[in-house]
Amino acid sequence: MFDILIRGGTLPDGRVADIAVRGDRIAAVEPAITAQAGRVIEAAGDLVSPPFADPHFHMDATLSYGIPRINASGTLLEGIALWGELRAIATVDEMVDRAMTYCDWAAAMGLLAIRTHVDTTPDHLRGVEAMLEVRRRVAPYIDLQLVAFPQDGLYRTATGRANLIRALDMGVDVVGGIPHFERTMEEGAESVRDLARIAAERGLMLDLHCDETDDPMSRHVETLAREVTRHGLGARAAGSHLTSMHSMDNYYVSKLLPLMAESGMCAIPNPLINITIQGRHDTFPKRRGLTRVKEMQALGIAVGWGQDCVLDPWYPLGTADMLDVAFMGLHVAQMTHPAEMARCFTMVTETNAAIMGLKDYGLRKGALASLVILDAGNPTEAVRLRPDRLCVISRGRVIAEKARNDSRMALPGRPASVARRHRG
Ligand code: FE2
C-alpha cells in the first residue's frame, strides 16, 4: 500500500512509468505498479519531472518593485543604488512577508529549491535575520540556501568583511562575493582569494557574483578558478553571471575555459537579467551580455540557469517560473538544436540541483518524493509552452494542484479545447 501513485506519466528521459510514493520518499519507479495507493493521480500524456531548482536569486529584495522608486536607467549600478535606499527602510517583517509570497508563487510553479543571496552590507543585518526566518518557515516544502553576499563589496565598506563573517556565524549556508565591484582589480582578486579561503576553512560552498560587467578586462573568474583548484572546492564552487566573458578576447577565453574545467567549478548565468541589464552603455551594436554557455558546456563545465530577480530594483518582471528562465536562455544562447532545447530543461532541474548540492534529488527509488506534473508531453514542449503545473508534490505531500485548464491559451470566443492543439 502506497500513499500516492502517479500513473502513466512521461519522465524527462522519455520513459513512461508509474511512480509510487510512501512517506516522504519515492518507493518505486516502474512501468506498471499494481499495488493500491491512498491516492491515485492519472498523468498519462503529462510530463512528470523532478522539481525545478533556482541556484541564483535575491529574496531579500523580491516583490519590492517601485519601493521607494523604480530603476529609471535600467542599469545594474542604479539598481544597486536603489537597493541601498530600500534596504535602509525595509523592516524584517516586510522582507519576510514579501519573501513568503514569493515562496508561494515558487511552490505553485514546482520550484522547490532556491539559493538566495542575502545582502550582508548593513550593520543591522535585517535581511539576514529575515531570510533565516523564511528558511525556517519554508523548510517543510522548499530547500532554501542562503548566500552571504557583500553587495557593496567585501572591502569597500569598513564592516563589509566582518558582517559577512557575522552572517555565516548566524547560520548562512554559502560564501558569496562581488569582486568586480571592489575598488580595484587587485582588491577584487584579493577578495576572491579571501572568500575561497573562508569557504574552505568552514567547509562551505562558494558562489560569487563574478564579472557581472561588460568590461572584457574583468577577469576575476580566472582567479576564482585558480582558488577553486587550490582549495579543491570543485563543484562546490560557482561563478554567477560571468557576463564579461561575452566580451572577452577569444584567444584569452581559449585559455580560461580549460582552467575553469580543470577546477571543476560551476557557472550560473542569469539570462532574464543579463539580457536586460548588460549592454546598457553600448550604442549599436548592443552586446547581449550573456556568458558563453554552450562553449563552457562543451568542456564539461556544469552550467545552470538562474533567475536572479523578480519585481525588484533590477528587474520589473518575473513569475517564479524557471521555464521562463530556460526559455530566455535558450534564445539568447541560441540553443535551438533539439538536444540543446532539451538540455535547457535539464539545466533548470537536474543541473541546478547538482550545483546546489541537493541530496536525494531525482525521480528514482529512495529519493525524496518531490516532483511536478506539467501539462506538456516532453521537456522541450515544456520550455516552449511554459505550461500549467497540474500537481506539485514536496516530500510526499501534495502542496499545489491545478485543474487541467486549457483556457490560458484559448482565444476569446474559441472553445478551450482548441488550445490543446498547441501541444505536439
Ligand atoms: Fe545576483
Residues whose N, C-alpha, C, O or C-beta is under 5 A from the ligand:
A	BS01	FE2	D308
